[in-house]
Amino acid sequence: METLLLEFVNTLDSTFKRLQRDLGASTGTGQLTINQFQYIEAVYELGHPTISDIAAKLGITRASATAGINKLVKLGYITKTQSSEDKRVFHASLDAPGHQLMEAKAEAFKAYGEIVRSALSADEARQFEQILNKIVNLFD
């Protein structure tokens, strides 16, 4: 079981690395680092977050989040706007390239899920979903 689990984790890891590389090639975002990709994902998932929100989600300092977001602003993936209520607070939002990257990622994940589902019968797919829910809940 341990050998098979390790093989499964390694397969997922290499598949997701290939997915990120392919996404980079197809969306013109190949120059992004994994950290920059994580910033974009955080902004996408949080909606219109503050720099503090991004820092908290990624488990980093506000200074690191500010530096990362500023770099993505320069690259054209994110827009940073000052709060009208508190001038010390800035919000981040995705520009068109950031949205395109997240849409491409969602499509790639959907295709990957369809590949996995096609290898399973309906009963196996239901069981696999139940097992995955248990595993995911361990990490929440």
N, C-alpha and C positions, 0 to 999 in steps of 0.2 A: 504494500500500500504506500509506504513512504517513498519508494522509488518512483512509482507511478505519479504520486502527488508532486514530487520534485520535477518530474518530466513535464507535467501539466503546467506548473508555475513557470518553468523555463520557456515552454512553448508560448504561453501568454505574454511573457516578457519580450521575447524576440518578435512576436507578432505585433505588439503595441509599438515597439521601436520601429519596425518596418512601416507600420501605419503612420507614425509621426513623420518618418522620412518621406513616405509617399504623399502625405498631406502637404508637406513642405514643397515638394516638387510640383504638385497639382495646383497649389494656391499661391505659389511664389513666396512662400514663407520659410523656405529652407534655411535662411540665415538666423532664424529665431533659436534661442537656447531653450532648454527644457524649462528653466526658471521663467523665462519670458512667456512661454506657452502657459505655464501655471498661472501667471498674473492675468493673462487674457481669460483663461477659464474662470478664475475667481471673479473677475468683473462680470463675465457673462452670467455666472450662477447667482451672484448677489444683486444684479440689476443695475443700480446706480449707486454703488457703495462709496463710502468715504475711504480715505487712505487708511485710517484706523481699522475700518471693517476688513479691508484687504489684508492688512498686517495680521489681524486676529485670525482670519481664515487660514492663512498660510503659515501661521506660527512664527512670524518674523518681526523684526522691529519696525516701527513707523519709518525710521530713516531708510532702512532697506527697501521698504515698500515704496517710499517716495522716489528713491533713485531708480527702482525698477519701472515704475509707472512713467516717470519722466523720460526714460529711454524709449518706452513704447509710444509715448506722445510724439517724440522726434521721428520715430519710424512710421507714424501714421496709423497705428492700430487702436489707439486710445485717445480720447479727448478728456482733458481735466478742466473742470469748471469750479469756480469759487462759489461757496454758499452765499446766498443773499442774506441769510439770517445771521451767520457767523463767518466773518471774513477770514478767520483762521482755518476754516474747514474747506477742503476740496473734495469734489465728487469725481469719480471716473466713469466713463461710459465708452462703449466700443464704437469705433468708426467702422465704415464699410468693410475694410479688410479684416478687421477683428470678427465681425459678424460672418463674413464669408468663411473664415477659418473654422468657426464653431459650427456652421452649417455643414461644411465638408466633413468635419469630425463626426457629427451626428449621422450623416449618411454612411460614412465608413463603418461606424459601429453597428448601424442597422444591417449593413451588408454582411458584416462579420457574424452577427447574431443569426442571420438567415442561413449562413453556411453551417453553423453549428446545429441549428434546428433541422436542416435538411438531412443530417446524419442520424437523426433520432426518429423513432416512431412517436406517435401522439402520446402514448403512455410514458415512454421514456422522457419525452420533453417535459411532461407534467412533473415527473419524479425529479428530473434534473433541476427544474425551476424551484421545487420545494427544497432541495439540497442547497442550491445556491442561496436561497433566502436565509437558511440557517447559517451558512458561512458568512454572508454579508453582515448579518446581525451580530456576529462575533466581533466585527471590526468597527461597529458603530459606537 
